[in-house]
Amino acid sequence: MVRKRNRKFQLSLSEVATIAVYFHLSHYREFKNFYLIEIKKNMKINECP
C-alpha cells in the first residue's frame, strides 16, 4: 500500500518560482536554511508546507 501525504496547502507554480528567485538573489548557500529562516520565520507564512 502506497501512502500519500495529507497536506492542507499546496504552493502554486508562481509561488515556487518566486521563492526560487529570492533564493538565488540571497546570500544563502543552502536552500533549507533560506527556506526556514527567510520564508517560514521572516515572512510569517504559516500555510507553507
C-alpha distance matrix in Angstrom:
0.0 3.8 6.4 9.7 13.1 15.2 18.6 21.7 23.7 23.4 26.4 28.2 29.2 32.8 31.8 29.9 33.0 35.3 33.6 33.6 37.4 38.2 36.5 38.5 41.7 41.1 42.2 38.8 37.5 33.9 31.8 30.0 33.5 34.7 31.7 31.9 35.7 36.7 34.0 32.5 35.8 38.8 37.5 36.0 33.0 30.7 28.5 27.4 23.9
3.8 0.0 3.8 6.6 10.1 12.7 15.7 19.0 20.6 20.1 22.8 24.6 25.6 29.1 28.1 26.2 29.2 31.6 29.9 29.9 33.6 34.5 32.8 34.8 38.0 37.5 38.7 35.3 34.1 30.5 28.3 26.7 30.2 31.2 28.2 28.7 32.5 33.3 30.5 29.3 32.7 35.5 34.2 32.9 29.9 27.8 25.4 24.1 20.6
6.4 3.8 0.0 3.8 6.7 9.2 12.4 15.8 17.6 17.5 20.5 22.7 24.1 27.4 26.0 24.3 27.6 29.6 27.8 28.2 31.9 32.4 30.9 33.2 36.1 35.4 36.7 33.3 32.4 28.8 26.4 24.5 27.8 28.8 25.7 25.9 29.6 30.6 27.7 26.2 29.5 32.4 31.1 29.6 26.7 24.3 22.1 21.0 17.5
9.7 6.6 3.8 0.0 3.8 6.4 9.1 12.5 14.1 13.8 16.9 19.0 20.5 23.8 22.5 20.9 24.3 26.3 24.6 25.2 28.8 29.4 28.1 30.5 33.4 32.8 34.4 31.1 30.5 26.9 24.2 22.5 25.8 26.4 23.2 23.6 27.3 27.9 24.8 23.5 27.0 29.6 28.1 26.7 23.5 21.4 18.9 17.8 14.5
13.1 10.1 6.7 3.8 0.0 3.8 5.9 9.6 11.1 11.4 14.5 17.2 19.1 22.0 20.2 18.9 22.5 24.0 22.1 23.1 26.7 26.9 25.7 28.5 31.0 30.3 31.8 28.6 28.4 24.7 21.9 20.0 23.1 23.6 20.2 20.4 24.0 24.7 21.6 20.0 23.4 26.2 24.6 23.1 20.0 17.7 15.4 14.4 11.1
15.2 12.7 9.2 6.4 3.8 0.0 3.8 6.7 9.2 10.5 14.1 16.8 19.3 22.0 20.1 19.5 23.2 24.3 22.7 24.2 27.6 27.6 26.9 29.8 32.0 31.3 33.1 30.1 30.3 26.7 23.7 21.7 24.5 24.7 21.1 21.1 24.5 24.9 21.6 19.8 23.1 25.8 24.0 22.0 18.9 16.3 13.8 13.7 10.9
18.6 15.7 12.4 9.1 5.9 3.8 0.0 3.8 5.6 7.2 10.8 13.7 16.5 18.8 16.6 16.4 20.1 21.0 19.4 21.3 24.5 24.3 23.8 26.9 28.9 28.2 30.2 27.4 27.9 24.5 21.2 19.4 22.0 21.9 18.1 18.3 21.6 21.7 18.2 16.6 19.9 22.4 20.4 18.5 15.3 12.9 10.2 10.1 7.7
21.7 19.0 15.8 12.5 9.6 6.7 3.8 0.0 3.8 7.0 10.4 13.2 16.5 18.3 16.0 16.6 20.3 20.7 19.5 21.9 24.7 24.3 24.5 27.6 29.2 28.6 30.9 28.4 29.3 26.2 22.7 21.1 23.3 22.7 18.9 19.1 21.9 21.6 18.0 16.3 19.4 21.6 19.2 17.1 13.8 11.4 8.3 9.5 8.5
23.7 20.6 17.6 14.1 11.1 9.2 5.6 3.8 0.0 3.8 6.8 9.6 13.0 14.5 12.3 13.1 16.6 16.9 16.0 18.4 21.1 20.9 21.2 24.3 25.8 25.4 27.9 25.7 26.8 23.8 20.2 19.1 21.2 20.1 16.4 17.1 19.7 19.0 15.2 14.2 17.5 19.2 16.6 15.1 11.5 10.0 6.4 6.9 6.8
23.4 20.1 17.5 13.8 11.4 10.5 7.2 7.0 3.8 0.0 3.8 6.5 9.6 11.6 9.8 10.0 13.6 14.5 13.8 15.7 18.5 18.8 19.1 21.8 23.6 23.6 26.3 24.1 24.9 22.1 18.4 17.8 20.3 19.0 15.4 16.9 19.6 18.5 14.8 14.6 18.2 19.6 16.9 16.2 12.5 12.0 8.5 7.4 7.0
26.4 22.8 20.5 16.9 14.5 14.1 10.8 10.4 6.8 3.8 0.0 3.8 6.6 8.1 6.0 6.5 9.9 10.7 10.3 12.4 14.9 15.4 16.0 18.5 20.2 20.5 23.4 21.5 22.5 20.1 16.3 16.4 18.6 16.7 13.5 15.6 17.9 16.2 12.7 13.4 17.0 17.8 14.9 15.1 11.5 12.1 9.1 7.1 7.9
28.2 24.6 22.7 19.0 17.2 16.8 13.7 13.2 9.6 6.5 3.8 0.0 3.8 5.4 5.3 6.4 8.7 10.0 10.9 12.5 14.5 15.7 16.8 18.7 20.3 21.3 24.5 23.0 24.0 21.9 18.2 18.9 21.2 18.9 16.0 18.6 20.5 18.4 15.1 16.4 19.8 20.0 16.9 17.6 14.1 15.3 12.2 10.7 11.7
29.2 25.6 24.1 20.5 19.1 19.3 16.5 16.5 13.0 9.6 6.6 3.8 0.0 3.8 5.5 5.2 6.1 8.6 10.0 10.5 12.3 14.4 15.3 16.6 18.5 20.0 23.2 21.9 22.6 20.8 17.3 18.7 21.0 18.6 16.3 19.4 21.2 18.9 16.0 18.0 21.3 21.2 18.4 19.7 16.5 18.1 15.3 13.2 13.9
32.8 29.1 27.4 23.8 22.0 22.0 18.8 18.3 14.5 11.6 8.1 5.4 3.8 0.0 3.8 5.5 5.0 6.1 8.6 9.8 10.5 12.3 14.2 15.4 16.6 18.3 21.8 21.1 22.3 21.0 17.5 19.2 21.0 18.0 16.0 19.2 20.4 17.5 14.9 17.4 20.3 19.6 16.6 18.4 15.6 17.8 15.5 13.6 15.3
31.8 28.1 26.0 22.5 20.2 20.1 16.6 16.0 12.3 9.8 6.0 5.3 5.5 3.8 0.0 3.8 5.4 5.1 6.2 8.6 10.0 10.7 12.3 14.4 15.5 16.5 19.9 18.8 20.3 18.7 15.1 16.4 17.9 15.0 12.7 15.7 16.9 14.2 11.3 13.6 16.6 16.1 13.1 14.7 11.9 14.2 12.2 10.1 12.1
29.9 26.2 24.3 20.9 18.9 19.5 16.4 16.6 13.1 10.0 6.5 6.4 5.2 5.5 3.8 0.0 3.8 5.5 5.2 6.2 8.7 10.0 10.5 12.5 14.4 15.3 18.4 16.9 17.8 16.0 12.4 13.9 16.0 13.4 11.3 14.6 16.2 14.0 11.4 13.7 17.0 16.9 14.5 16.2 13.5 15.4 13.5 10.6 11.5
33.0 29.2 27.6 24.3 22.5 23.2 20.1 20.3 16.6 13.6 9.9 8.7 6.1 5.0 5.4 3.8 0.0 3.8 5.5 5.0 6.2 8.7 9.8 10.7 12.5 14.3 17.6 16.7 17.6 16.6 13.4 15.7 17.4 14.5 13.2 16.8 17.9 15.2 13.3 16.2 19.1 18.4 16.1 18.4 16.1 18.5 16.9 14.1 15.3
35.3 31.6 29.6 26.3 24.0 24.3 21.0 20.7 16.9 14.5 10.7 10.0 8.6 6.1 5.1 5.5 3.8 0.0 3.8 5.4 5.2 6.3 8.6 10.1 10.7 12.3 15.9 15.5 17.2 16.5 13.4 15.6 16.5 13.1 12.1 15.5 15.9 12.7 11.0 14.3 16.7 15.4 13.0 15.8 13.9 16.9 15.8 13.3 15.3
33.6 29.9 27.8 24.6 22.1 22.7 19.4 19.5 16.0 13.8 10.3 10.9 10.0 8.6 6.2 5.2 5.5 3.8 0.0 3.8 5.5 5.1 6.1 8.7 9.9 10.4 13.7 12.6 14.3 13.2 9.8 11.8 12.8 9.5 8.3 11.9 12.5 9.7 8.1 11.4 13.9 13.1 11.3 13.9 12.2 14.9 14.3 11.3 13.0
33.6 29.9 28.2 25.2 23.1 24.2 21.3 21.9 18.4 15.7 12.4 12.5 10.5 9.8 8.6 6.2 5.0 5.4 3.8 0.0 3.8 5.5 5.1 6.3 8.7 9.9 12.8 11.8 12.6 11.8 8.9 11.7 13.1 10.1 9.8 13.6 14.4 12.0 11.1 14.3 16.8 16.1 14.8 17.4 15.8 18.3 17.5 14.2 15.1
37.4 33.6 31.9 28.8 26.7 27.6 24.5 24.7 21.1 18.5 14.9 14.5 12.3 10.5 10.0 8.7 6.2 5.2 5.5 3.8 0.0 3.8 5.4 5.2 6.3 8.7 12.1 12.2 13.5 13.7 11.4 14.5 15.1 11.7 12.1 15.8 15.7 12.8 12.5 16.1 18.0 16.6 15.3 18.4 17.3 20.2 19.7 16.8 18.3
38.2 34.5 32.4 29.4 26.9 27.6 24.3 24.3 20.9 18.8 15.4 15.7 14.4 12.3 10.7 10.0 8.7 6.3 5.1 5.5 3.8 0.0 3.8 5.5 5.1 6.1 9.8 10.0 12.3 12.6 10.4 13.1 12.9 9.2 10.0 13.2 12.5 9.4 9.7 13.5 14.8 13.1 12.2 15.6 15.1 18.2 18.4 15.6 17.4
36.5 32.8 30.9 28.1 25.7 26.9 23.8 24.5 21.2 19.1 16.0 16.8 15.3 14.2 12.3 10.5 9.8 8.6 6.1 5.1 5.4 3.8 0.0 3.8 5.4 5.1 7.9 7.1 8.8 8.9 6.9 10.0 10.0 6.7 8.2 11.6 11.3 9.1 9.8 13.2 14.8 13.8 13.6 16.5 16.0 18.7 19.0 15.7 16.8
38.5 34.8 33.2 30.5 28.5 29.8 26.9 27.6 24.3 21.8 18.5 18.7 16.6 15.4 14.4 12.5 10.7 10.1 8.7 6.3 5.2 5.5 3.8 0.0 3.8 5.5 7.9 8.1 9.0 10.2 9.2 12.8 12.9 10.0 11.9 15.2 14.8 12.7 13.6 17.0 18.4 17.2 17.0 20.2 19.6 22.4 22.5 19.2 20.2
41.7 38.0 36.1 33.4 31.0 32.0 28.9 29.2 25.8 23.6 20.2 20.3 18.5 16.6 15.5 14.4 12.5 10.7 9.9 8.7 6.3 5.1 5.4 3.8 0.0 3.8 6.9 8.7 10.7 12.5 11.7 15.0 14.2 10.9 13.1 16.1 14.8 12.2 13.7 17.3 18.1 16.1 16.1 19.7 19.7 22.8 23.2 20.4 21.9
41.1 37.5 35.4 32.8 30.3 31.3 28.2 28.6 25.4 23.6 20.5 21.3 20.0 18.3 16.5 15.3 14.3 12.3 10.4 9.9 8.7 6.1 5.1 5.5 3.8 0.0 3.8 5.5 8.5 10.3 10.0 12.7 11.1 8.1 11.0 13.4 11.7 9.6 11.9 15.2 15.5 13.7 14.5 17.8 18.3 21.3 22.2 19.4 20.8
42.2 38.7 36.7 34.4 31.8 33.1 30.2 30.9 27.9 26.3 23.4 24.5 23.2 21.8 19.9 18.4 17.6 15.9 13.7 12.8 12.1 9.8 7.9 7.9 6.9 3.8 0.0 3.8 6.6 9.3 10.4 12.8 10.7 8.7 12.3 14.0 12.1 11.2 14.0 16.8 16.7 15.3 16.8 19.8 20.7 23.3 24.6 21.7 22.7
38.8 35.3 33.3 31.1 28.6 30.1 27.4 28.4 25.7 24.1 21.5 23.0 21.9 21.1 18.8 16.9 16.7 15.5 12.6 11.8 12.2 10.0 7.1 8.1 8.7 5.5 3.8 0.0 3.8 5.7 7.1 9.2 7.2 5.9 9.6 11.2 10.1 9.9 12.4 14.7 15.1 14.5 16.1 18.7 19.2 21.4 22.6 19.5 20.0
37.5 34.1 32.4 30.5 28.4 30.3 27.9 29.3 26.8 24.9 22.5 24.0 22.6 22.3 20.3 17.8 17.6 17.2 14.3 12.6 13.5 12.3 8.8 9.0 10.7 8.5 6.6 3.8 0.0 3.8 6.7 9.0 8.1 8.1 11.2 12.9 12.7 13.0 15.0 17.0 17.8 17.8 19.2 21.5 21.7 23.5 24.4 21.0 20.9
33.9 30.5 28.8 26.9 24.7 26.7 24.5 26.2 23.8 22.1 20.1 21.9 20.8 21.0 18.7 16.0 16.6 16.5 13.2 11.8 13.7 12.6 8.9 10.2 12.5 10.3 9.3 5.7 3.8 0.0 3.8 5.5 5.7 6.5 8.8 10.4 11.1 12.0 13.3 14.8 16.2 16.8 18.0 19.8 19.6 21.0 21.8 18.3 17.7
31.8 28.3 26.4 24.2 21.9 23.7 21.2 22.7 20.2 18.4 16.3 18.2 17.3 17.5 15.1 12.4 13.4 13.4 9.8 8.9 11.4 10.4 6.9 9.2 11.7 10.0 10.4 7.1 6.7 3.8 0.0 3.8 5.5 5.0 6.0 8.5 9.9 10.1 10.5 12.3 14.3 15.0 15.6 17.3 16.6 18.0 18.4 14.8 14.4
30.0 26.7 24.5 22.5 20.0 21.7 19.4 21.1 19.1 17.8 16.4 18.9 18.7 19.2 16.4 13.9 15.7 15.6 11.8 11.7 14.5 13.1 10.0 12.8 15.0 12.7 12.8 9.2 9.0 5.5 3.8 0.0 3.8 5.5 5.2 6.1 8.5 10.0 10.1 10.6 12.6 14.3 15.1 16.1 15.5 16.2 17.0 13.5 12.6
33.5 30.2 27.8 25.8 23.1 24.5 22.0 23.3 21.2 20.3 18.6 21.2 21.0 21.0 17.9 16.0 17.4 16.5 12.8 13.1 15.1 12.9 10.0 12.9 14.2 11.1 10.7 7.2 8.1 5.7 5.5 3.8 0.0 3.8 5.5 5.2 6.0 8.1 9.5 10.1 11.0 12.3 14.0 15.2 15.5 16.6 18.0 15.0 14.8
34.7 31.2 28.8 26.4 23.6 24.7 21.9 22.7 20.1 19.0 16.7 18.9 18.6 18.0 15.0 13.4 14.5 13.1 9.5 10.1 11.7 9.2 6.7 10.0 10.9 8.1 8.7 5.9 8.1 6.5 5.0 5.5 3.8 0.0 3.8 5.6 5.4 5.5 7.1 9.0 10.1 10.4 11.6 13.5 13.7 15.6 16.8 13.7 14.3
31.7 28.2 25.7 23.2 20.2 21.1 18.1 18.9 16.4 15.4 13.5 16.0 16.3 16.0 12.7 11.3 13.2 12.1 8.3 9.8 12.1 10.0 8.2 11.9 13.1 11.0 12.3 9.6 11.2 8.8 6.0 5.2 5.5 3.8 0.0 3.8 5.6 5.6 4.9 6.3 8.7 9.8 10.1 11.4 10.8 12.3 13.3 10.0 10.6
31.9 28.7 25.9 23.6 20.4 21.1 18.3 19.1 17.1 16.9 15.6 18.6 19.4 19.2 15.7 14.6 16.8 15.5 11.9 13.6 15.8 13.2 11.6 15.2 16.1 13.4 14.0 11.2 12.9 10.4 8.5 6.1 5.2 5.6 3.8 0.0 3.8 6.0 6.0 5.1 6.6 8.9 10.2 10.5 10.7 11.4 13.2 10.6 10.9
35.7 32.5 29.6 27.3 24.0 24.5 21.6 21.9 19.7 19.6 17.9 20.5 21.2 20.4 16.9 16.2 17.9 15.9 12.5 14.4 15.7 12.5 11.3 14.8 14.8 11.7 12.1 10.1 12.7 11.1 9.9 8.5 6.0 5.4 5.6 3.8 0.0 3.8 5.9 6.0 5.4 6.5 8.9 9.9 11.3 12.8 15.1 12.9 14.0
36.7 33.3 30.6 27.9 24.7 24.9 21.7 21.6 19.0 18.5 16.2 18.4 18.9 17.5 14.2 14.0 15.2 12.7 9.7 12.0 12.8 9.4 9.1 12.7 12.2 9.6 11.2 9.9 13.0 12.0 10.1 10.0 8.1 5.5 5.6 6.0 3.8 0.0 3.8 6.0 5.9 5.1 6.4 8.8 9.9 12.4 14.3 12.2 14.1
34.0 30.5 27.7 24.8 21.6 21.6 18.2 18.0 15.2 14.8 12.7 15.1 16.0 14.9 11.3 11.4 13.3 11.0 8.1 11.1 12.5 9.7 9.8 13.6 13.7 11.9 14.0 12.4 15.0 13.3 10.5 10.1 9.5 7.1 4.9 6.0 5.9 3.8 0.0 3.8 5.8 6.0 5.2 7.0 6.8 9.4 10.8 8.5 10.7
32.5 29.3 26.2 23.5 20.0 19.8 16.6 16.3 14.2 14.6 13.4 16.4 18.0 17.4 13.6 13.7 16.2 14.3 11.4 14.3 16.1 13.5 13.2 17.0 17.3 15.2 16.8 14.7 17.0 14.8 12.3 10.6 10.1 9.0 6.3 5.1 6.0 6.0 3.8 0.0 3.8 6.2 6.1 5.6 5.7 6.8 9.1 7.4 9.3
35.8 32.7 29.5 27.0 23.4 23.1 19.9 19.4 17.5 18.2 17.0 19.8 21.3 20.3 16.6 17.0 19.1 16.7 13.9 16.8 18.0 14.8 14.8 18.4 18.1 15.5 16.7 15.1 17.8 16.2 14.3 12.6 11.0 10.1 8.7 6.6 5.4 5.9 5.8 3.8 0.0 3.8 5.7 5.1 7.4 8.7 11.8 10.9 12.9
38.8 35.5 32.4 29.6 26.2 25.8 22.4 21.6 19.2 19.6 17.8 20.0 21.2 19.6 16.1 16.9 18.4 15.4 13.1 16.1 16.6 13.1 13.8 17.2 16.1 13.7 15.3 14.5 17.8 16.8 15.0 14.3 12.3 10.4 9.8 8.9 6.5 5.1 6.0 6.2 3.8 0.0 3.8 5.4 8.2 10.8 13.5 12.7 15.3
37.5 34.2 31.1 28.1 24.6 24.0 20.4 19.2 16.6 16.9 14.9 16.9 18.4 16.6 13.1 14.5 16.1 13.0 11.3 14.8 15.3 12.2 13.6 17.0 16.1 14.5 16.8 16.1 19.2 18.0 15.6 15.1 14.0 11.6 10.1 10.2 8.9 6.4 5.2 6.1 5.7 3.8 0.0 3.8 5.5 8.9 11.0 10.4 13.6
36.0 32.9 29.6 26.7 23.1 22.0 18.5 17.1 15.1 16.2 15.1 17.6 19.7 18.4 14.7 16.2 18.4 15.8 13.9 17.4 18.4 15.6 16.5 20.2 19.7 17.8 19.8 18.7 21.5 19.8 17.3 16.1 15.2 13.5 11.4 10.5 9.9 8.8 7.0 5.6 5.1 5.4 3.8 0.0 3.8 6.0 8.9 9.3 12.4
33.0 29.9 26.7 23.5 20.0 18.9 15.3 13.8 11.5 12.5 11.5 14.1 16.5 15.6 11.9 13.5 16.1 13.9 12.2 15.8 17.3 15.1 16.0 19.6 19.7 18.3 20.7 19.2 21.7 19.6 16.6 15.5 15.5 13.7 10.8 10.7 11.3 9.9 6.8 5.7 7.4 8.2 5.5 3.8 0.0 3.8 5.5 5.9 9.4
30.7 27.8 24.3 21.4 17.7 16.3 12.9 11.4 10.0 12.0 12.1 15.3 18.1 17.8 14.2 15.4 18.5 16.9 14.9 18.3 20.2 18.2 18.7 22.4 22.8 21.3 23.3 21.4 23.5 21.0 18.0 16.2 16.6 15.6 12.3 11.4 12.8 12.4 9.4 6.8 8.7 10.8 8.9 6.0 3.8 0.0 3.8 5.5 8.1
28.5 25.4 22.1 18.9 15.4 13.8 10.2 8.3 6.4 8.5 9.1 12.2 15.3 15.5 12.2 13.5 16.9 15.8 14.3 17.5 19.7 18.4 19.0 22.5 23.2 22.2 24.6 22.6 24.4 21.8 18.4 17.0 18.0 16.8 13.3 13.2 15.1 14.3 10.8 9.1 11.8 13.5 11.0 8.9 5.5 3.8 0.0 3.8 6.4
27.4 24.1 21.0 17.8 14.4 13.7 10.1 9.5 6.9 7.4 7.1 10.7 13.2 13.6 10.1 10.6 14.1 13.3 11.3 14.2 16.8 15.6 15.7 19.2 20.4 19.4 21.7 19.5 21.0 18.3 14.8 13.5 15.0 13.7 10.0 10.6 12.9 12.2 8.5 7.4 10.9 12.7 10.4 9.3 5.9 5.5 3.8 0.0 3.8
23.9 20.6 17.5 14.5 11.1 10.9 7.7 8.5 6.8 7.0 7.9 11.7 13.9 15.3 12.1 11.5 15.3 15.3 13.0 15.1 18.3 17.4 16.8 20.2 21.9 20.8 22.7 20.0 20.9 17.7 14.4 12.6 14.8 14.3 10.6 10.9 14.0 14.1 10.7 9.3 12.9 15.3 13.6 12.4 9.4 8.1 6.4 3.8 0.0
